Amino acid sequence: MTPVPSHYCKIQDKDEDFYQEFALVICGLDSIEARRWINATLIGMFDAENPDTMKPLIDGGTEGTQGHSS
């Protein structure tokens, strides 16, 4: 089994080329600002004429003492 690489930095430190490498993005973020940023970035990368640019976002994280996934 291939391990999933981890990245310990702000998601904003990665450029669009980094996110283009993936078929989907899974986040476990604890910041509304970061969630909004990744959502806006993935939407901004989408080109309706190229379906390969669609990157589904699976979000699961915490907000205070509550957790969620969507």
BELKAWO-V576812 format. One record per pair of residues at least 24 apart in sequence whose C-alpha atoms are under 7 Angstrom apart, sorted by the first residue. I is the first residue (numbers start at 1). J is the second residue. If there is no record, write none. Layout:
I,J / I,J
This chain:
23,55 / 24,55 / 24,56 / 24,57 / 25,55 / 25,56 / 25,57 / 25,58 / 26,57 / 26,58 / 26,59 / 27,58 / 27,59 / 27,60 / 28,59 / 28,60 / 28,61 / 29,60 / 29,61 / 29,62 / 30,61 / 30,62 / 30,63
